[in-house]
Amino acid sequence: MINKKMVTFIVALILATPITAFAHVKWFAKVPAEKIPIEEILSPFFLTFALIVAIVLAVLSQVMDHLLRIPWADKLDKYLNNLRKYSRYILKYGTALAFIIQLLSSSMFAPEFVITEMWQTIVMAGIIVALLIPHHFATKIGAALMLGLFISLWNEYGWFYMLDYGFYVAIIFVLLIGSTKIEGWGFPFLYLGTGLSLCWVAVEKWVYPGMTIDIVANHGVPTFGFDPVTFIIMAAFVEFIVGYLLVVGILNRILGLVVTVIFILTTMLFGATEIVGHAMIHIVLIIFIIEGVSFYHPPIKMHRTKLDQMIFVFLNFIFVLATFLLVYYRFA
């Protein structure tokens, strides 16, 4: 019975997750960013919802094994394990594909970074060619070019703005250390970088809710019966939770599948811009689905007893949430 209930829960989660949680609001909002007072962000609903989420995550950390105890899970797990040897190739050639899509749309890394100079086109082409060459030295050259291009945008837009795309730093790191003694550090860093990026982008929706409200109104996004303000708070929590769970190492394969489905749904609403902006994320999620936590020692495993693990997840989530919110608000 528990397996059926858990499966039903996962299906409901996929269907009910607010799809604007993963739409990058800067790409679609037509209104200027206006920061609201911190008192409005820390509303009674926000605080209550945060506590409920922390409790649910604490319990989830102990029942996650039951989520995988379904008849076909073991076979699927073995099949995915056999695909792990292809993970680095998927990242390498998937990154090349993502950059091809970006170059065809005259953008770099994200739709908002438009190519304006010939040297940028040349560098983008160089990255693609280097990554398509089946040799690790060529991969490192491509990664170095990516790093240089990313730094140029960092200098132009500032570190705070570019933190939205911090996962690219993790991708570059994985590609650079391939075929070296520290190659094993790559994918854990990719989990960390992607998770933290999702958490960071989620906070934007709390600090600048007006942009998300504009998207909900102009793109006909369903709010499932909630008023827009409440809906946005919950939508941002969904994104923050996914990022947090990737960092702490809980349900990585299921999360990868859930987020992939959600990104497909957002593409139906937002079209080509969504494809260009999230192509790279799709590649990363495919790797998460294949890898699970095979190489990653989750922080939760530092604690042995179930009670200690639950307390850790509860307190750690509150701490991480408060830290991200206060840091973002301070520099926004």
Salt bridges, closest charged atoms under 4 A:
ASP74 OD2 - LYS78 NZ 3.49
ASP77 OD1 - ARG253 NH1 2.26
ASP164 OD2 - HIS24 NE2 3.31
ASP164 OD2 - LYS26 NZ 2.81
GLU183 OE2 - ARG88 NE 3.53
GLU204 OE2 - LYS26 NZ 3.72
GLU239 OE1 - LYS205 NZ 2.92
GLU274 OE2 - HIS278 ND1 2.55
